[in-house]
């Protein structure tokens, strides 16, 4: 499982002109599901995202999580996070999970995030063409990978 998390002061996602999710201060999370992901990857990633300390405390240090600031989370499914360019410049997505599996994992991710936050995260629509508007704060962008924890 791979996430690109951006600290934002505002973010909105639209599908066919309809707003499907919007947040003020919080995290914009792009989620990719690997074909080898399992429940351990899911649990690990939920803990990492909700515990990610990228918000400033009273001393101006990045020391607070989205949970602590009571911020929002907007989750966007994005299989292209597993784009592989080893054999040229056209990405291969053979590491991305089958869409049916990925959609189920995406929904579980949303549910588990909601359980950890005590409120449901905002979301795009799986597999849809989405238009995302975001005001990055910082900018702060973090890559988290459940298979390669060196990120």
C-alpha positions in Angstrom: 0.0 0.0 0.0 1.3 3.4 -0.9 0.2 6.8 0.3 1.2 10.3 -0.7 -0.1 12.6 2.1 -0.1 16.4 1.7 -0.8 18.8 4.5 -3.4 21.2 3.2 -5.4 24.2 4.5 -8.2 23.2 2.1 -9.0 20.5 -0.4 -12.0 19.5 -2.6 -12.7 16.7 -5.0 -15.3 16.8 -7.7 -16.6 14.0 -9.9 -18.6 15.1 -13.0 -18.9 18.6 -11.4 -20.3 17.2 -8.1 -18.4 17.8 -4.9 -17.9 14.3 -3.3 -15.5 15.5 -0.6 -14.1 18.6 0.9 -12.0 19.5 4.0 -10.4 22.5 5.6 -7.1 22.0 7.4 -6.0 18.4 7.3 -4.5 15.8 5.0 -5.1 15.1 1.4 -4.3 11.4 1.0 -3.7 9.7 -2.3 -4.0 5.9 -1.8 -2.6 3.2 -4.0 -3.2 -0.5 -3.3 -0.6 -3.1 -4.2 -1.6 -6.5 -5.5 0.2 -8.1 -2.5 -1.4 -5.9 0.2 -3.1 -7.7 3.1 -4.8 -6.8 6.4 -1.4 -6.0 8.0 -0.6 -3.4 5.4 -4.0 -1.8 5.8 -3.8 -1.6 9.6 -0.2 -0.3 9.5 -1.1 2.4 6.9 -4.2 3.6 8.9 -2.0 4.0 12.0 0.7 5.8 10.0 -1.7 8.3 8.4 -3.7 9.1 11.5 -0.5 9.4 13.6 1.5 11.4 11.0 2.9 14.4 13.0 3.1 17.1 10.4 1.1 19.9 12.0 2.7 22.6 14.0 2.4 22.8 17.8 2.5 26.0 19.9 6.3 26.2 19.3 6.0 26.0 15.5 7.4 22.5 15.4 5.8 19.7 13.3 4.6 17.7 16.3 0.9 17.2 16.0 -1.2 14.6 14.1 -4.4 15.2 12.2 -6.2 13.6 15.0 -4.8 16.0 17.5 -5.7 19.1 15.5 -9.1 17.6 14.7 -8.4 18.1 11.0 -10.0 16.5 8.1 -8.8 13.8 5.8 -9.7 13.6 2.1 -8.8 10.2 0.5 -8.4 9.8 -3.2 -7.9 6.4 -4.8 -4.9 6.5 -7.1 -3.6 3.3 -8.8 -1.0 5.4 -10.6 1.1 5.5 -7.5 2.3 2.1 -8.6 3.4 3.3 -12.0 6.6 1.5 -12.9 9.1 3.1 -15.3 11.9 0.4 -15.3 11.4 -0.4 -19.0 11.0 3.0 -20.5 8.8 6.1 -20.1 5.3 4.6 -20.4 4.3 3.4 -16.9 3.3 -0.1 -16.2 0.8 -0.6 -13.5 1.3 -4.4 -13.0 1.9 -3.9 -9.3 -1.5 -2.3 -8.7 -4.2 -4.4 -7.2 -7.0 -5.7 -9.4 -9.7 -3.0 -9.3 -12.2 -5.1 -7.4 -9.7 -5.9 -4.7 -8.4 -2.3 -4.7 -11.9 -0.9 -4.3 -12.7 -3.2 -1.4 -9.4 -2.2 0.3 -10.1 1.5 -0.4 -13.5 1.2 1.4 -11.9 -0.7 4.3 -9.3 2.0 4.6 -12.0 4.7 4.8 -13.9 2.7 7.4 -10.8 2.1 9.5 -9.7 5.8 9.2 -13.2 6.8 10.4 -12.9 4.5 13.4 -9.5 6.0 14.4 -10.7 9.6 13.9 -14.1 9.2 15.4 -15.6 10.6 12.2 -15.7 9.6 8.6 -13.1 10.9 6.2 -14.1 12.7 3.0 -13.5 10.8 -0.2 -13.4 10.8 -3.9 -15.2 8.1 -5.9 -13.2 4.9 -6.7 -12.3 4.6 -10.4 -13.8 7.9 -11.4 -12.2 10.8 -13.2 -11.7 13.2 -10.4 -10.8 16.9 -10.3 -8.9 17.8 -7.1 -8.3 21.3 -5.9 -5.9 21.8 -2.9 -4.2 24.5 -1.1 -0.9 22.9 0.1 0.3 24.1 3.4 4.0 24.3 3.8 4.2 22.5 1.4 4.5 19.3 3.4 4.3 16.1 1.3 5.1 12.7 2.7 5.3 9.3 0.9 4.5 6.2 3.0 4.9 2.7 1.6 3.9 -0.4 3.6 6.3 -2.6 1.7 9.2 -0.2 1.7 9.3 1.5 5.1 12.4 3.5 4.3 10.3 6.3 2.8 
